[in-house]
Amino acid sequence: MIPYADFTYFILLLYVAVPTLILGLLGCAGWRWALLVTVAMLLVQYHELLNVRAHFPVREIWIVLGFAVWQWVTVRAFASAGARAGWLFYSALAASLLPLAAAKLVPLVSPKSQFGFLGISYITFRALDVVFCLRDEVIAAPGATDFLMFLFFFPTISAGPIDRYRRFLTDWKRKRTRAEFLADLDGAVHRFFRGLFYKFIVAALIKQHWLEPAARSGSFGALLSYMYAYSFYLFFDFAGYSAFAISLSYLFGIHTPENFYQPFLARNIRDFWNRWHITLSFWFRDHVYMRFLLAAARGKWFRSLNTAAILGYFLAFGLMGLWHGIEPHYIIYGLYQATLLSGFHIFSDWNKTRHYWRDGFLSNALAVFITFHFVCFGLLIFSGRIGAPPLQHYFAEIEQADCHEISGWVWDKYKPKAPVSVELWDGEEYLITISANQFRQDLVDAGYGNGRHAFRFETPPPLKDGHSHRIRLRVADRGIDLPTTQRVIVCR
């Protein structure tokens, strides 16, 4: 089950929200209740089978528990070490990153193998935050309950925002009065309805009426339209997810930080990263970029601090690209952002003494316009529509195609539990969009996710004209053809 993806999940949340509301009004919705609800939601969310390797299914919850134990042992071993610098620190970082690396690399070696679980990227960054804090000696060795609750707090487990341990711990241990609960409830309701508006109205309309139609054409104009559509869709969809997560966090007294703040009004690329996916960009800023600058300054690695700053951008955003995925377009996206930030850094340093670019209404409007287009082009790279072709990760087949019905299945190994929306095409003519979301046990047995990747529908009337038709499937919002799905059909 994917959190906040459909209304089925929100119906499930009623069993959580209603008791929490009652207990909160009575002043009893404390950390014990949050812990109980988190454990219950984890059992529900991670109850499905994963094929660790062919014909070797394992309940997802056991992989989650194994991950939790691994991270807890890593943190405790590092916290118990007398010295927390040097090779011990880097060993702890490597150990914390190992499960995430395995989750990304194992499918490359064995496409049907599934090692990770939904949210592993975000949880790994929380675990790393604890390691960094121990290294800096700004926290004491965490207790097991505090640490595991920080990692697996269920509202933010799948899509962030990425909280910090010190900030989380303050809220986690705080006992709320009835007035404080009502204030949190007000914040929760506000963010919940913002999430509904963003994700299920604005993002859904953009996807249906702008993004998917733009993806169906290969012209330059359509690509340009797709760039803007994808940028707005990604913002409203992701900001909607974040609003839901923050809303539910507030209900339990955890003030999870905001993740977006009017990003398309940024006046430069640095300002943009202070507004877009804020918790992720600040995590890389604090734990990668600033640490690199500090180490470079202490070690006198470079003659110029500008050189250190530029290399720091490429280090931080190169890693950010890899964090999103090992496909070429994610890596190119990270390097593109590093190039923009480096260019702006050089320009800002140059402008300090010359003052050619001054603040003003027109100059600021022009800055927003320029930044917006650089950002949108970057998101176009991120989408995988241009540049290096993405690694093959869609598996699909049309199993039956006749005058009565068309059926088959589609699976995305990078999102093994998510249904794929695909388009049916007759040569170069678009017919319909369908969702491959029907369950089949044979797909589970073959190692294709949770088995909810099949489709079956009546053959569309335009194909029943007695002529030969070459039909094919295409990923709806990505414009990626599925070559194994081409069939020729003649209906008389």
Secondary structure as UniProt FT lines:
FT   TURN            3..4
FT   HELIX           7..25
FT   TURN            26..27
FT   HELIX           31..45
FT   STRAND          49..53
FT   TURN            54..55
FT   STRAND          56..59
FT   HELIX           60..80
FT   HELIX           87..109
FT   TURN            111..112
FT   TURN            118..119
FT   HELIX           120..136
FT   HELIX           144..152
FT   HELIX           154..156
FT   TURN            157..159
FT   HELIX           165..173
FT   HELIX           178..195
FT   HELIX           196..203
FT   HELIX           204..206
FT   HELIX           207..211
FT   HELIX           212..215
FT   HELIX           220..251
FT   TURN            252..253
FT   HELIX           263..265
FT   HELIX           269..273
FT   TURN            274..275
FT   HELIX           278..284
FT   HELIX           285..289
FT   HELIX           290..299
FT   HELIX           305..324
FT   HELIX           328..354
FT   HELIX           361..383
FT   STRAND          394..401
FT   STRAND          405..412
FT   TURN            413..414
FT   TURN            416..417
FT   STRAND          420..426
FT   TURN            427..428
FT   STRAND          429..436
FT   STRAND          438..439
FT   HELIX           441..445
FT   TURN            446..447
FT   TURN            449..450
FT   STRAND          452..458
FT   HELIX           461..463
FT   STRAND          468..475
FT   TURN            476..478
FT   STRAND          481..490
//
